[in-house]
Amino acid sequence: MAEPSESYSCPSGTFSADSMSMSEDVRDYVFENSRRYHKYNEGRYHFPNDDAEQEREDLQHAMAMLLCDGKLHYAPLKNPRSILDVGTGTGIWAIEMGDMYPNAEVLGVDLSPIQPLWVPENVQFLVDNVEEEWLQPPNSLDYIHARQMAPTIRDWPGVIAEAYKALKPGGWLELQDLKCVTMCDDGTMAEDDICALYARTLTAALGQLGIRSHDVSRYAEFLRDAGFVNVEEKMLKVPIGTWPRDPQQAKVGLFSQHMIYDGLHGFSIRPFTHGLGWTPEEVEVFLVDVRKALLSSAAHIYLPFYFVYGQKPPADAAATAAVANNATSTTTANP
Ligand SMILES: C[S@@+](CC[C@H](N)C(=O)[O-])C[C@H]1O[C@@H](n2cnc3c(N)ncnc32)[C@H](O)[C@@H]1O
């Protein structure tokens, strides 16, 4: 374990004027409707960063691990030395990657300095805005990961272009995201289902704030457009509730049900008030019905979870990139 450091820094110590400066107090927070938000680059991200939201993020990580049979990544990594986690949150994924790849340096970047201080010595955290020009030198990283960033990023092609630049030839970018759309394969979801209405309302609210959260299903296209090759897309179904017959899927559903239940207020209060002009009271009233519906497993609802990865063309493969570029496959799994 590394000594707890007083400040957050990147391993190379390269700071730019746009990144956190030592004199700036990145630990300042903004409070609104009893929730705490990041202060650095205030207003970029519309979910809170308080203890309740951090617990929800860690529950979401546990849900993802169950869903993926414990896989932290799908990209075919071979002895990676430099790993970047974009929007690392509580840092839980970065810390587990540090343990899994002790020969790698893992850096987690986030707007909020909410990560633990006692971490494996090959893991560090940096406060920075990933929608600005990145600090990482070109051709320096083996693997870049971004998970659950759909409700945050305004310009995916811009972020993907930065990732492409920062990766070494042959390095991998992987995006993992739930799409905020309720799906059902057996007709048990009514047209006026309140969870479906909630998902549409949240999507609209984020849209008003400049975030196209449904771009999740365009990640593979964005990667190919940016020049990535060997692009693969996998979609897994995340049931909400314990309705699946398969015990493992029912467990995933239990986790997702509680993760969403716990997160509802945080997901909604800022987007609905800032994006849609609702009053906090209107949000609370709407959420009462959403919570009731969430705890019922009557409608067999699931959310699609996309896993997309692609490779920056290896140095000797540039000539064949255009051909491989078109080779994308999609797989799905049933609950
Ligand atoms: C939903 S959380 C996901 C956390 C983590 N990736 C995970 O899967 O557990 C989104 C995180 O992205 C961070 N974030 C949002 N916009 C960002 C930006 N422009 N630059 C850096 N971090 C950002 C937020 O502060 C938050 O911690």
The ligand as a MOL file (V3000), in Angstrom:
LIG
                    3D

  0  0  0     0  0            999 V3000
M  V30 BEGIN CTAB
M  V30 COUNTS 27 29 0 0 0
M  V30 BEGIN ATOM
M  V30 1 C -21.6200 7.4150 -12.6580 0
M  V30 2 S -20.0360 7.7510 -11.9970 0 CHG=1
M  V30 3 C -19.1070 6.3390 -12.5880 0
M  V30 4 C -17.9140 6.0390 -11.7140 0
M  V30 5 C -17.0450 4.8580 -12.1490 0
M  V30 6 N -16.6090 4.9740 -13.5190 0
M  V30 7 C -17.7220 3.5350 -11.9310 0
M  V30 8 O -18.1330 2.8960 -12.8890 0
M  V30 9 O -17.8310 3.1290 -10.7460 0 CHG=-1
M  V30 10 C -19.4340 9.0320 -13.0730 0
M  V30 11 C -18.1430 9.6540 -12.5710 0
M  V30 12 O -17.6030 10.4520 -13.6230 0
M  V30 13 C -17.1000 11.6460 -13.0780 0
M  V30 14 N -17.1100 12.6620 -14.1520 0
M  V30 15 C -18.1920 13.1790 -14.7620 0
M  V30 16 N -17.8270 14.0580 -15.7250 0
M  V30 17 C -16.4710 14.0900 -15.7050 0
M  V30 18 C -15.5060 14.8250 -16.4360 0
M  V30 19 N -15.8710 15.6850 -17.3940 0
M  V30 20 N -14.1910 14.6260 -16.1420 0
M  V30 21 C -13.8280 13.7670 -15.1630 0
M  V30 22 N -14.7010 13.0340 -14.4320 0
M  V30 23 C -16.0070 13.2050 -14.6860 0
M  V30 24 C -18.0300 11.9640 -11.9250 0
M  V30 25 O -17.4440 12.8350 -10.9980 0
M  V30 26 C -18.3340 10.5730 -11.3700 0
M  V30 27 O -17.4310 10.2270 -10.3580 0
M  V30 END ATOM
M  V30 BEGIN BOND
M  V30 1 1 1 2
M  V30 2 1 2 3
M  V30 3 1 2 10
M  V30 4 1 3 4
M  V30 5 1 4 5
M  V30 6 1 5 6
M  V30 7 1 5 7
M  V30 8 2 7 8
M  V30 9 1 7 9
M  V30 10 1 10 11
M  V30 11 1 11 12
M  V30 12 1 11 26
M  V30 13 1 12 13
M  V30 14 1 13 14
M  V30 15 1 13 24
M  V30 16 1 14 15
M  V30 17 1 14 23
M  V30 18 2 15 16
M  V30 19 1 16 17
M  V30 20 1 17 18
M  V30 21 2 17 23
M  V30 22 1 18 19
M  V30 23 2 18 20
M  V30 24 1 20 21
M  V30 25 2 21 22
M  V30 26 1 22 23
M  V30 27 1 24 25
M  V30 28 1 24 26
M  V30 29 1 26 27
M  V30 END BOND
M  V30 END CTAB
M  END
